[in-house]
Amino acid sequence: MERRLTAILAADVVGYSRLMGADEAGTLAHLKRLRAEVIEPKITGSHGRIVGSAGDSLLVEFASAVHAVQCAVEAQEGLAAHNASLAEDKRMTFRMGVNLGDVIAQDDTIYGDGVNIAARLEKLAEPGGVCIASNVHEQVKGKL
């Protein structure tokens, strides 16, 4: 069992069930396009690695808290720019949470309280926003 300290970004689409209820195929195509064109390039550019994905959620690991927060902010900016031209009911908005914690790395993913806290922080974020843990704030203040 491998343990390591890592920065964890958890992301989830706001109102995904509503969007899927209105148009499953269109919502799935839109999500895939946003991931490919906006989110995944930001993750790669920030040296992150997707370690989990189910439906509308993402779990991303970074070696640096600075890179994790930078990725989250830039992804949210890109998503906002993309959404600006869409009708309100067609917009796909994400919430994101970032934590720095000890995790267990196994089978190409991560587990543990560090991941659980990142997921809880994501739920606290405003739509289109990023909520970070105090330990992440300590790492990034003055650097972004």
Phi and psi restraints in degrees (value plus and minus 20) as a CYANA .aco file:
   2 GLU   PHI    -121.1   -81.1
   2 GLU   PSI     109.2   149.2
   3 ARG   PHI    -132.2   -92.2
   3 ARG   PSI     126.1   166.1
   4 ARG   PHI    -178.6  -138.6
   4 ARG   PSI     136.8   176.8
   5 LEU   PHI    -107.7   -67.7
   5 LEU   PSI     110.0   150.0
   6 THR   PHI    -169.2  -129.2
   6 THR   PSI     136.7   176.7
   7 ALA   PHI    -112.5   -72.5
   7 ALA   PSI     112.2   152.2
   8 ILE   PHI    -141.7  -101.7
   8 ILE   PSI     107.1   147.1
   9 LEU   PHI    -131.3   -91.3
   9 LEU   PSI     105.2   145.2
  10 ALA   PHI    -133.0   -93.0
  10 ALA   PSI     113.1   153.1
  11 ALA   PHI    -155.3  -115.3
  11 ALA   PSI     128.8   168.8
  12 ASP   PHI    -174.2  -134.2
  12 ASP   PSI     125.7   165.7
  13 VAL   PHI    -101.5   -61.5
  13 VAL   PSI     112.5   152.5
  14 VAL   PHI     -96.0   -56.0
  14 VAL   PSI     108.2   148.2
  15 GLY   PHI      50.2    90.2
  15 GLY   PSI       7.9    47.9
  16 TYR   PHI     -80.9   -40.9
  16 TYR   PSI     -60.5   -20.5
  17 SER   PHI     -81.2   -41.2
  17 SER   PSI     -61.5   -21.5
  18 ARG   PHI     -82.7   -42.7
  18 ARG   PSI     -65.3   -25.3
  19 LEU   PHI     -82.0   -42.0
  19 LEU   PSI     -63.6   -23.6
  20 MET   PHI     -85.6   -45.6
  20 MET   PSI     -58.4   -18.4
  21 GLY   PHI     -83.3   -43.3
  21 GLY   PSI     -52.8   -12.8
  22 ALA   PHI    -100.9   -60.9
  22 ALA   PSI     -55.0   -15.0
  23 ASP   PHI    -186.0  -146.0
  23 ASP   PSI      69.3   109.3
  24 GLU   PHI     -79.5   -39.5
  24 GLU   PSI     -73.9   -33.9
  25 ALA   PHI     -83.9   -43.9
  25 ALA   PSI     -63.9   -23.9
  26 GLY   PHI     -85.7   -45.7
  26 GLY   PSI     -60.1   -20.1
  27 THR   PHI     -85.7   -45.7
  27 THR   PSI     -64.6   -24.6
  28 LEU   PHI     -82.9   -42.9
  28 LEU   PSI     -63.4   -23.4
  29 ALA   PHI     -83.0   -43.0
  29 ALA   PSI     -61.4   -21.4
  30 HIS   PHI     -83.8   -43.8
  30 HIS   PSI     -65.1   -25.1
  31 LEU   PHI     -81.4   -41.4
  31 LEU   PSI     -65.9   -25.9
  32 LYS   PHI     -81.9   -41.9
  32 LYS   PSI     -60.3   -20.3
  33 ARG   PHI     -85.0   -45.0
  33 ARG   PSI     -64.4   -24.4
  34 LEU   PHI     -83.0   -43.0
  34 LEU   PSI     -61.9   -21.9
  35 ARG   PHI     -82.1   -42.1
  35 ARG   PSI     -66.6   -26.6
  36 ALA   PHI     -90.3   -50.3
  36 ALA   PSI     -58.2   -18.2
  37 GLU   PHI    -114.2   -74.2
  37 GLU   PSI     -48.5    -8.5
  38 VAL   PHI    -136.0   -96.0
  38 VAL   PSI     -78.3   -38.3
  39 ILE   PHI     -93.6   -53.6
  39 ILE   PSI     -73.9   -33.9
  40 GLU   PHI     -82.9   -42.9
  40 GLU   PSI     -58.4   -18.4
  41 PRO   PHI     -82.2   -42.2
  41 PRO   PSI     -54.9   -14.9
  42 LYS   PHI     -87.6   -47.6
  42 LYS   PSI     -60.0   -20.0
  43 ILE   PHI     -82.6   -42.6
  43 ILE   PSI     -69.5   -29.5
  44 THR   PHI     -81.8   -41.8
  44 THR   PSI     -64.4   -24.4
  45 GLY   PHI     -85.3   -45.3
  45 GLY   PSI     -41.7    -1.7
  46 SER   PHI    -122.8   -82.8
  46 SER   PSI      -6.4    33.6
  47 HIS   PHI      44.8    84.8
  47 HIS   PSI      13.3    53.3
  48 GLY   PHI    -116.5   -76.5
  48 GLY   PSI     151.1   191.1
  49 ARG   PHI    -162.8  -122.8
  49 ARG   PSI     103.1   143.1
  50 ILE   PHI     -90.8   -50.8
  50 ILE   PSI     103.7   143.7
  51 VAL   PHI    -135.2   -95.2
  51 VAL   PSI     -23.0    17.0
  52 GLY   PHI    -185.4  -145.4
  52 GLY   PSI     123.9   163.9
  53 SER   PHI    -179.5  -139.5
  53 SER   PSI     104.7   144.7
  54 ALA   PHI    -161.9  -121.9
  54 ALA   PSI      97.4   137.4
  55 GLY   PHI      40.5    80.5
  55 GLY   PSI    -133.6   -93.6
  56 ASP   PHI    -119.1   -79.1
  56 ASP   PSI     -13.4    26.6
  57 SER   PHI    -125.7   -85.7
  57 SER   PSI     135.6   175.6
  58 LEU   PHI    -155.1  -115.1
  58 LEU   PSI     124.0   164.0
  59 LEU   PHI    -146.5  -106.5
  59 LEU   PSI     102.0   142.0
  60 VAL   PHI    -148.1  -108.1
  60 VAL   PSI     118.5   158.5
  61 GLU   PHI    -130.1   -90.1
  61 GLU   PSI     119.3   159.3
  62 PHE   PHI    -153.2  -113.2
  62 PHE   PSI     127.9   167.9
  63 ALA   PHI     -99.7   -59.7
  63 ALA   PSI     -33.5     6.5
  64 SER   PHI    -151.3  -111.3
  64 SER   PSI     113.1   153.1
  65 ALA   PHI     -84.5   -44.5
  65 ALA   PSI     -56.6   -16.6
  66 VAL   PHI     -79.7   -39.7
  66 VAL   PSI     -67.0   -27.0
  67 HIS   PHI     -83.5   -43.5
  67 HIS   PSI     -59.1   -19.1
  68 ALA   PHI     -83.6   -43.6
  68 ALA   PSI     -66.9   -26.9
  69 VAL   PHI     -89.3   -49.3
  69 VAL   PSI     -61.0   -21.0
  70 GLN   PHI     -79.6   -39.6
  70 GLN   PSI     -64.1   -24.1
  71 CYS   PHI     -81.1   -41.1
  71 CYS   PSI     -67.6   -27.6
  72 ALA   PHI     -80.4   -40.4
  72 ALA   PSI     -65.9   -25.9
  73 VAL   PHI     -84.9   -44.9
  73 VAL   PSI     -66.2   -26.2
  74 GLU   PHI     -86.3   -46.3
  74 GLU   PSI     -57.6   -17.6
  75 ALA   PHI     -84.4   -44.4
  75 ALA   PSI     -63.1   -23.1
  76 GLN   PHI     -83.8   -43.8
  76 GLN   PSI     -58.6   -18.6
  77 GLU   PHI     -83.5   -43.5
  77 GLU   PSI     -63.2   -23.2
  78 GLY   PHI     -84.9   -44.9
  78 GLY   PSI     -59.9   -19.9
  79 LEU   PHI     -85.9   -45.9
  79 LEU   PSI     -60.7   -20.7
  80 ALA   PHI     -82.9   -42.9
  80 ALA   PSI     -61.8   -21.8
  81 ALA   PHI     -83.2   -43.2
  81 ALA   PSI     -61.8   -21.8
  82 HIS   PHI     -84.4   -44.4
  82 HIS   PSI     -63.3   -23.3
  83 ASN   PHI     -90.8   -50.8
  83 ASN   PSI     -43.0    -3.0
  84 ALA   PHI     -76.4   -36.4
  84 ALA   PSI     -51.9   -11.9
  85 SER   PHI    -111.7   -71.7
  85 SER   PSI     -19.9    20.1
  86 LEU   PHI    -122.2   -82.2
  86 LEU   PSI     134.0   174.0
  87 ALA   PHI     -83.9   -43.9
  87 ALA   PSI     129.4   169.4
  88 GLU   PHI     -70.8   -30.8
  88 GLU   PSI     -63.6   -23.6
  89 ASP   PHI     -95.8   -55.8
  89 ASP   PSI     -26.0    14.0
  90 LYS   PHI    -124.7   -84.7
  90 LYS   PSI     -27.3    12.7
  91 ARG   PHI     -91.4   -51.4
  91 ARG   PSI     122.2   162.2
  92 MET   PHI    -133.8   -93.8
  92 MET   PSI      86.1   126.1
  93 THR   PHI    -128.7   -88.7
  93 THR   PSI     119.8   159.8
  94 PHE   PHI    -129.9   -89.9
  94 PHE   PSI     133.8   173.8
  95 ARG   PHI    -129.6   -89.6
  95 ARG   PSI     124.6   164.6
  96 MET   PHI    -156.6  -116.6
  96 MET   PSI     123.1   163.1
  97 GLY   PHI    -149.6  -109.6
  97 GLY   PSI     122.6   162.6
  98 VAL   PHI    -149.2  -109.2
  98 VAL   PSI     109.8   149.8
  99 ASN   PHI    -151.3  -111.3
  99 ASN   PSI     135.5   175.5
 100 LEU   PHI    -135.6   -95.6
 100 LEU   PSI      98.8   138.8
 101 GLY   PHI    -178.9  -138.9
 101 GLY   PSI     146.5   186.5
 102 ASP   PHI     -99.2   -59.2
 102 ASP   PSI     112.7   152.7
 103 VAL   PHI    -151.6  -111.6
 103 VAL   PSI     143.1   183.1
 104 ILE   PHI    -121.5   -81.5
 104 ILE   PSI     104.1   144.1
 105 ALA   PHI    -120.3   -80.3
 105 ALA   PSI     103.4   143.4
 106 GLN   PHI    -177.7  -137.7
 106 GLN   PSI     118.0   158.0
 107 ASP   PHI      34.8    74.8
 107 ASP   PSI      24.5    64.5
 108 ASP   PHI      43.4    83.4
 108 ASP   PSI       0.0    40.0
 109 THR   PHI    -160.6  -120.6
 109 THR   PSI    -198.5  -158.5
 110 ILE   PHI    -149.0  -109.0
 110 ILE   PSI     131.3   171.3
 111 TYR   PHI    -157.6  -117.6
 111 TYR   PSI     142.2   182.2
 112 GLY   PHI     102.8   142.8
 112 GLY   PSI    -199.1  -159.1
 113 ASP   PHI     -80.5   -40.5
 113 ASP   PSI     -53.8   -13.8
 114 GLY   PHI     -77.2   -37.2
 114 GLY   PSI     -60.3   -20.3
 115 VAL   PHI     -90.6   -50.6
 115 VAL   PSI     -64.1   -24.1
 116 ASN   PHI     -80.8   -40.8
 116 ASN   PSI     -60.0   -20.0
 117 ILE   PHI     -87.6   -47.6
 117 ILE   PSI     -61.1   -21.1
 118 ALA   PHI     -79.1   -39.1
 118 ALA   PSI     -61.1   -21.1
 119 ALA   PHI     -85.9   -45.9
 119 ALA   PSI     -58.5   -18.5
 120 ARG   PHI     -87.3   -47.3
 120 ARG   PSI     -58.8   -18.8
 121 LEU   PHI     -83.9   -43.9
 121 LEU   PSI     -59.5   -19.5
 122 GLU   PHI     -79.1   -39.1
 122 GLU   PSI     -60.3   -20.3
 123 LYS   PHI     -86.3   -46.3
 123 LYS   PSI     -46.2    -6.2
 124 LEU   PHI    -102.3   -62.3
 124 LEU   PSI     -38.5     1.5
 125 ALA   PHI     -88.0   -48.0
 125 ALA   PSI     126.8   166.8
 126 GLU   PHI     -89.3   -49.3
 126 GLU   PSI     131.7   171.7
 127 PRO   PHI     -74.7   -34.7
 127 PRO   PSI     109.2   149.2
 128 GLY   PHI      62.9   102.9
 128 GLY   PSI     -16.2    23.8
 129 GLY   PHI    -134.7   -94.7
 129 GLY   PSI     157.5   197.5
 130 VAL   PHI    -150.4  -110.4
 130 VAL   PSI     109.3   149.3
 131 CYS   PHI    -131.9   -91.9
 131 CYS   PSI     107.3   147.3
 132 ILE   PHI    -137.8   -97.8
 132 ILE   PSI     129.7   169.7
 133 ALA   PHI     -91.8   -51.8
 133 ALA   PSI     137.8   177.8
 134 SER   PHI     -82.2   -42.2
 134 SER   PSI     -53.9   -13.9
 135 ASN   PHI     -88.6   -48.6
 135 ASN   PSI     -49.3    -9.3
 136 VAL   PHI     -90.8   -50.8
 136 VAL   PSI     -63.2   -23.2
 137 HIS   PHI     -76.9   -36.9
 137 HIS   PSI     -62.9   -22.9
 138 GLU   PHI     -80.2   -40.2
 138 GLU   PSI     -54.6   -14.6
 139 GLN   PHI     -98.0   -58.0
 139 GLN   PSI     -51.2   -11.2
 140 VAL   PHI    -121.4   -81.4
 140 VAL   PSI     -35.3     4.7
 141 LYS   PHI     -79.0   -39.0
 141 LYS   PSI     111.2   151.2
 142 GLY   PHI      60.0   100.0
 142 GLY   PSI     -19.5    20.5
 143 LYS   PHI    -132.2   -92.2
 143 LYS   PSI     -32.4     7.6
